C-alpha cells in the first residue's frame, strides 16, 4: 500500500511540474501588453498544451483528482516560476491579503522569500520583533505558526506575520544544518532612522529603512560630514522600502539621470537630479543577499552615478513594482509588471554583482571562524581606507 501511495504521489508531483511552467507561460502571454508576430498563435498553443496535460492528469491518475485542487496547485506555482513576489490569491482571501499589504512587515520586521518551494529569511529589520527573536538572514523556515512552509504560498505566510500585536508565532528553522526553534511576538516597533557612526576613524552611514522621511534625514547627516572625504554606506539587510526615497537619497550623491521605471521595455517614469551633490568623496557601499528592492536602487545609483565601490555579496535581485490582475473568478494575481533601473538603464532584476565579492571562498585561513557579516564589514573598511584608486581595484 505504501508503494502505491508513493507512486501516486510521484505521479501527481510530476504532473504538477509539467503544469506549472505551462501555466506560467499562459499567464505571461495573457498579461503581455505587446505581442510578437505570432503571439496569438503562441497563446493558443500554450492553452492547448495546458488543456491536454490537465485532461491527461484527470483521466490517467490512479483516482480521479480534485480538479480545483490540481488547478490551484498549478497556479500557486506560477508565482514561483516568475519571481519570489508574484502570487495568486483566491477570491475569498483577497480582503485579508489587502490587509496584509497595508500592514506589511511593520509588526514583525521579517522579510521572507521563497525559491523552488524553499522559504527563507531574506532580511531582518533592526529593532524589530524578528531581531528580538534572534532570526538571521539565510535561515530556512520549515514551519511558521505550526504550518509547514513548503506547500504554503508565500502570501499566506506573510499574512500570519501581519497578525495582531501580542500574537506569538512559533518557527522551526534550519540554520547551518541544525534545527533551531524560535518564537516571534508580533508588535509595533519604531521605524529605524538613518544615522552616522564612526568606525576606524571613518564615518559610516546606515539607512536601515528607505521611507519618505529618510531623504531629509540623510541630507541633514551629510551636512554634518563637512571635511570628510570618505564614507561607508551600509545597506546590508535593507529590504523593501520606497524606491522614490532611494532615488531622492541617490540624488544627494549624484546629478543627472538616476534611473527609471520600465514596463515591458517602455519607460514609464524617469528619475533625475538637477541639484549639485550634497556630498562628494570616496564611497564604499556594503551589500548582501538581504539588500533588496529600493536598497538595490540606491546601491546602483551610488555605484554608477557617484563612483562608489560595492563590497559584499550579490544583492537579492528584485527591485520591481507589482500590479493586481483580476480574474473572472474573483481571484487576483499580484504580478511583477515593471522594474526599476539605475543610471545605466539596467533593470534591477538579477542582483547587483559586488566589485569586491566576499564569500566563503574568499576567506583567509585565519578567518575560518568569522562570520561573513564580519568579513564584509572588514573588507569594506579596508577598501575605504586604502590609498589606491577603487576603480582600478575593481577593474
C-alpha positions as CSV (number, residue, x, y, z in Angstrom):
1,X,0.0,0.0,0.0
2,X,2.8,2.4,0.9
3,X,4.4,1.7,-2.5
4,X,1.1,2.5,-4.2
5,X,0.9,5.8,-2.3
6,X,4.4,6.7,-3.2
7,X,3.7,6.0,-6.9
8,X,0.5,8.1,-6.7
9,X,2.4,11.0,-5.0
10,X,5.2,10.7,-7.6
11,X,2.8,10.8,-10.5
12,X,0.9,13.8,-9.1
13,X,4.2,15.6,-8.4
14,X,5.4,15.1,-12.0
15,X,2.0,16.2,-13.3
16,X,2.3,19.4,-11.3
17,X,5.8,20.0,-12.5
18,X,4.5,19.8,-16.1
19,X,1.5,22.0,-15.3
20,X,3.5,24.8,-13.6
21,X,5.7,26.0,-16.4
22,X,2.8,25.7,-18.8
23,X,0.6,27.7,-16.5
24,X,3.3,30.3,-16.2
25,X,3.6,30.6,-20.0
26,X,-0.1,31.0,-20.3
27,X,-0.2,33.7,-17.7
28,X,2.7,35.7,-19.0
29,X,1.2,35.6,-22.5
30,X,-2.2,36.6,-21.2
31,X,-1.0,39.7,-19.4
32,X,1.6,40.7,-22.0
33,X,1.0,44.2,-23.3
34,X,2.9,43.5,-26.5
35,X,3.0,40.5,-28.8
36,X,5.3,39.1,-31.3
37,X,4.0,38.5,-34.8
38,X,2.9,35.0,-33.9
39,X,1.8,36.0,-30.3
40,X,-1.8,35.0,-30.9
41,X,-0.8,31.5,-32.2
42,X,1.6,31.1,-29.3
43,X,-1.1,31.8,-26.7
44,X,-3.4,29.3,-28.3
45,X,-0.6,26.8,-28.4
46,X,0.1,27.1,-24.7
47,X,-3.6,26.9,-23.9
48,X,-3.9,23.7,-26.0
49,X,-0.9,22.1,-24.2
50,X,-2.2,23.1,-20.8
51,X,-5.7,21.7,-21.6
52,X,-4.1,18.5,-22.9
53,X,-1.9,18.0,-19.8
54,X,-4.7,18.8,-17.4
55,X,-7.0,16.4,-19.1
56,X,-4.3,13.7,-19.2
57,X,-3.8,14.0,-15.4
58,X,-7.5,13.9,-14.7
59,X,-8.1,10.8,-16.9
60,X,-4.9,8.8,-16.1
61,X,-4.3,9.4,-12.4
62,X,-4.9,6.3,-10.2
63,X,-8.0,8.0,-8.7
64,X,-9.9,11.0,-10.1
65,X,-8.1,14.0,-8.6
66,X,-9.8,17.1,-7.3
67,X,-9.7,19.4,-10.3
68,X,-9.9,22.6,-8.2
69,X,-7.0,21.4,-6.0
70,X,-5.0,20.5,-9.1
71,X,-5.6,23.8,-10.8
72,X,-4.9,25.7,-7.5
73,X,-1.6,23.9,-7.1
74,X,-0.6,24.7,-10.7
75,X,-1.5,28.4,-10.4
76,X,0.2,28.7,-7.0
77,X,3.4,27.7,-8.7
78,X,3.1,30.4,-11.3
79,X,4.5,33.0,-8.9
80,X,7.5,30.8,-8.0
81,X,8.2,30.3,-11.8
82,X,8.1,34.1,-12.4
83,X,9.8,35.7,-9.3
84,X,9.8,35.4,-5.5
85,X,7.0,38.0,-5.0
86,X,4.3,37.3,-7.6
87,X,1.4,35.3,-6.3
88,X,-2.2,34.1,-6.9
89,X,-4.7,35.0,-4.2
90,X,-8.1,33.1,-4.1
91,X,-11.2,35.3,-4.2
92,X,-12.1,34.5,-0.6
93,X,-8.7,35.6,0.7
94,X,-8.4,38.9,-1.2
95,X,-9.6,41.1,1.7
96,X,-7.1,39.6,4.2
97,X,-4.4,39.8,1.6
98,X,-5.0,43.5,1.0
99,X,-5.0,44.0,4.8
100,X,-1.6,42.2,4.9
101,X,-0.2,44.5,2.3
102,X,-1.2,47.5,4.4
103,X,0.5,46.2,7.5
104,X,3.5,44.7,5.7
105,X,6.4,43.9,8.0
106,X,5.6,46.7,10.5
107,X,4.7,44.1,13.2
108,X,7.4,41.6,12.5
109,X,10.3,43.2,10.8
110,X,10.7,39.9,9.0
111,X,11.0,39.7,5.2
112,X,10.5,36.2,3.8
113,X,11.2,35.0,0.3
114,X,10.6,31.7,-1.5
115,X,12.6,29.9,-4.1
116,X,11.7,26.5,-5.6
117,X,9.4,25.8,-2.6
118,X,12.0,26.7,0.0
119,X,11.1,29.6,2.3
120,X,13.9,31.6,3.8
121,X,14.6,34.7,5.7
122,X,15.6,37.5,3.2
123,X,16.1,40.2,5.8
124,X,15.5,41.1,9.5
125,X,14.9,44.8,10.3
126,X,16.9,46.2,13.2
127,X,15.0,46.8,16.4
128,X,12.1,44.6,15.3
129,X,10.4,41.5,16.9
130,X,12.3,39.3,14.4
131,X,15.6,40.7,15.6
132,X,14.5,40.2,19.2
133,X,13.7,36.5,18.3
134,X,17.3,36.2,17.0
135,X,16.3,35.4,13.5
136,X,19.0,35.6,10.9
137,X,19.2,36.3,7.2
138,X,19.5,33.0,5.4
139,X,17.6,30.9,7.9
140,X,15.5,28.3,6.2
141,X,11.9,28.4,7.5
142,X,10.5,24.9,7.8
143,X,7.4,25.7,9.9
144,X,5.7,29.0,10.7
145,X,2.8,29.1,13.2
146,X,2.6,25.3,13.1
147,X,2.2,25.2,9.3
148,X,4.8,23.6,7.0
149,X,6.0,26.2,4.6
150,X,7.0,24.1,1.6
151,X,3.4,23.6,0.4
152,X,2.2,27.0,1.7
153,X,2.2,30.1,-0.6
154,X,4.3,32.9,0.5
155,X,1.4,35.3,0.8
156,X,-0.2,33.0,3.4
157,X,2.9,33.1,5.5
158,X,3.2,36.8,5.2
159,X,-0.5,37.1,6.3
160,X,0.4,35.2,9.5
161,X,3.2,37.8,10.2
162,X,0.6,40.6,9.8
163,X,-1.5,39.4,12.8
164,X,-2.5,41.3,15.9
165,X,0.2,42.7,18.2
166,X,0.9,40.3,21.1
167,X,0.4,37.2,19.0
168,X,3.2,34.7,19.4
169,X,4.3,32.8,16.3
170,X,6.5,29.7,16.7
171,X,9.0,29.0,14.0
172,X,11.1,26.0,13.2
173,X,14.3,26.9,11.3
174,X,17.2,25.2,9.7
175,X,20.5,27.1,10.3
176,X,23.9,25.8,9.3
177,X,22.5,22.3,9.1
178,X,20.9,22.4,12.6
179,X,17.3,22.7,13.7
180,X,16.5,25.9,15.6
181,X,13.3,26.8,17.3
182,X,12.2,30.5,17.8
183,X,9.2,32.4,18.9
184,X,8.4,35.8,17.3
185,X,6.0,38.0,19.2
186,X,4.3,40.5,16.9
187,X,4.5,44.1,18.0
188,X,4.6,47.6,16.5
189,X,8.1,49.0,16.6
190,X,9.5,52.4,15.8
191,X,10.9,52.8,12.3
192,X,14.7,52.8,12.5
193,X,16.1,56.2,11.2
194,X,19.2,56.8,9.2
195,X,22.3,57.5,11.3
196,X,26.0,58.0,11.1
197,X,28.6,56.4,13.4
198,X,32.4,56.3,13.2
199,X,34.4,53.1,12.5
200,X,38.2,53.1,12.5
201,X,38.2,56.9,12.0
202,X,35.8,56.8,9.1
203,X,32.1,57.7,9.0
204,X,29.5,55.0,8.3
205,X,26.1,55.9,7.1
206,X,23.4,53.4,7.9
207,X,20.0,53.6,6.2
208,X,18.0,50.8,7.8
209,X,14.7,51.8,6.2
210,X,14.0,53.6,3.0
211,X,10.8,55.5,3.7
212,X,9.5,59.0,3.0
213,X,11.4,60.5,6.0
214,X,14.8,59.0,5.1
215,X,16.0,61.5,2.4
216,X,15.6,64.6,4.6
217,X,17.4,62.8,7.5
218,X,20.2,61.7,5.2
219,X,20.6,65.2,3.8
220,X,21.0,66.6,7.4
221,X,23.5,63.9,8.2
222,X,25.6,64.6,5.2
223,X,25.7,68.3,6.2
224,X,27.4,67.2,9.4
225,X,30.2,65.4,7.5
226,X,31.9,68.6,6.2
227,X,35.6,67.9,5.9
228,X,35.2,64.2,5.5
229,X,36.3,62.8,2.1
230,X,35.4,59.1,2.7
231,X,32.1,57.4,3.6
232,X,31.0,53.9,4.2
233,X,27.3,53.3,3.2
234,X,25.9,50.2,4.9
235,X,22.9,48.7,3.0
236,X,23.2,45.1,4.3
237,X,19.9,43.6,5.2
238,X,17.9,46.6,4.0
239,X,14.8,45.1,2.3
240,X,11.7,46.7,0.8
241,X,11.1,50.4,1.2
242,X,10.1,53.2,-1.2
243,X,12.0,53.4,-4.5
244,X,11.3,57.1,-4.7
245,X,13.1,57.6,-1.4
246,X,16.1,55.7,-2.8
247,X,16.2,58.0,-5.9
248,X,15.9,61.0,-3.6
249,X,18.8,59.9,-1.5
250,X,20.8,58.9,-4.6
251,X,20.3,62.5,-5.8
252,X,22.2,63.7,-2.8
253,X,25.3,62.0,-4.2
254,X,24.8,62.1,-7.9
255,X,23.4,64.5,-10.5
256,X,21.7,63.9,-13.9
257,X,19.8,60.8,-14.8
258,X,19.4,58.5,-11.8
259,X,17.2,55.7,-13.3
260,X,13.7,55.0,-14.5
261,X,10.8,52.6,-14.1
262,X,10.4,50.4,-17.1
263,X,7.3,48.3,-18.0
264,X,7.7,45.8,-20.8
265,X,10.6,47.7,-22.3
266,X,8.7,51.1,-22.2
267,X,9.9,53.9,-19.9
268,X,7.0,54.8,-17.6
269,X,8.9,57.2,-15.4
270,X,12.3,58.9,-15.2
271,X,14.2,60.0,-12.1
272,X,16.7,62.8,-12.3
273,X,18.5,65.2,-10.0
274,X,19.4,68.6,-11.2
275,X,20.9,69.8,-7.9
276,X,24.6,69.6,-7.2
277,X,25.7,66.7,-5.0
278,X,25.3,67.4,-1.2
279,X,28.4,65.2,-0.5
280,X,31.4,64.2,-2.7
281,X,34.2,61.9,-1.9
282,X,35.2,58.3,-1.8
283,X,32.3,55.9,-1.3
284,X,32.2,52.2,-0.4
285,X,28.8,50.5,-0.2
286,X,28.2,47.3,1.7
287,X,25.5,44.9,0.4
288,X,24.5,41.3,1.0
289,X,21.7,38.9,-0.1
290,X,19.3,40.8,2.1
291,X,19.8,44.1,0.2
292,X,16.5,44.1,-1.7
293,X,14.3,46.4,-3.7
294,X,14.8,50.1,-3.0
295,X,18.2,49.5,-1.4
296,X,19.3,47.9,-4.7
297,X,18.2,51.1,-6.5
298,X,20.3,53.2,-4.1
299,X,23.3,51.0,-4.4
300,X,23.1,51.1,-8.2
301,X,22.9,55.0,-8.1
302,X,25.9,55.2,-5.8
303,X,27.9,52.9,-8.0
304,X,27.0,54.2,-11.5
305,X,26.3,57.8,-10.6
306,X,28.8,58.6,-7.8
307,X,31.6,56.1,-8.5
308,X,31.1,54.0,-5.3
309,X,32.7,50.6,-4.9
310,X,30.3,47.8,-3.9
311,X,31.7,45.3,-1.4
312,X,29.9,42.2,-0.1
313,X,27.6,39.5,-1.6
314,X,25.4,39.7,-4.6
315,X,22.2,41.6,-3.7
316,X,18.8,39.8,-3.7
317,X,17.8,40.8,-7.3
318,X,14.3,42.3,-7.2
319,X,13.5,46.0,-7.4
320,X,10.2,45.9,-9.1
321,X,6.6,47.2,-9.0
322,X,3.6,44.8,-8.7
323,X,0.2,45.2,-10.2
324,X,-3.1,43.4,-9.5
325,X,-4.6,41.4,-12.3
326,X,-8.2,40.4,-11.6
327,X,-9.6,37.0,-12.7
328,X,-13.2,36.3,-13.6
329,X,-13.4,34.0,-10.5
330,X,-12.7,37.0,-8.3
331,X,-9.2,35.8,-7.5
332,X,-6.4,38.2,-8.0
333,X,-2.8,37.8,-9.3
334,X,-0.3,40.2,-7.8
335,X,2.2,40.2,-10.6
336,X,5.5,42.0,-11.1
337,X,4.9,44.2,-14.1
338,X,7.8,46.7,-14.0
339,X,11.4,47.0,-12.8
340,X,13.4,50.0,-11.7
341,X,16.8,50.7,-13.1
342,X,20.0,52.6,-12.1
343,X,21.7,55.4,-14.1
344,X,22.9,52.9,-16.7
345,X,19.4,51.7,-17.5
346,X,19.8,48.1,-16.5
347,X,16.7,46.6,-14.9
348,X,17.4,45.6,-11.3
349,X,16.0,42.1,-11.7
350,X,19.1,39.9,-11.3
351,X,21.0,41.2,-8.3
352,X,24.0,43.6,-8.2
353,X,27.4,41.9,-8.5
354,X,29.8,43.5,-6.0
355,X,33.1,44.9,-7.2
356,X,34.7,43.0,-4.3
357,X,33.0,39.7,-3.6
358,X,33.1,38.4,-0.1
359,X,32.1,34.8,0.3
360,X,33.3,31.6,1.8
361,X,35.9,31.1,-1.0
362,X,37.5,34.5,-0.2
363,X,38.2,33.6,3.4
364,X,41.8,33.6,4.6
365,X,43.0,30.7,6.7
366,X,42.9,32.8,9.9
367,X,39.3,33.9,9.1
368,X,37.7,30.4,9.1
369,X,35.7,31.0,12.3
370,X,34.5,34.5,11.4
371,X,31.0,35.2,10.0
372,X,30.5,36.6,6.5
373,X,28.9,39.6,8.0
374,X,32.1,40.5,9.9
375,X,34.2,39.8,6.8
376,X,32.0,42.1,4.6
377,X,32.4,44.9,7.1
378,X,36.2,44.4,7.4
379,X,36.7,44.3,3.6
380,X,34.6,47.4,3.2
381,X,36.6,49.3,5.7
382,X,39.9,48.1,4.2
383,X,38.7,49.3,0.7
384,X,37.5,52.7,2.1
385,X,40.8,53.4,3.8
386,X,43.1,52.0,1.1
387,X,45.2,54.5,-0.8
388,X,44.8,53.1,-4.3
389,X,42.0,54.0,-6.7
390,X,39.0,51.8,-6.1
391,X,38.1,51.9,-9.8
392,X,41.4,50.4,-10.6
393,X,41.0,47.8,-7.9
394,X,37.5,46.8,-9.3
395,X,38.9,46.6,-12.8
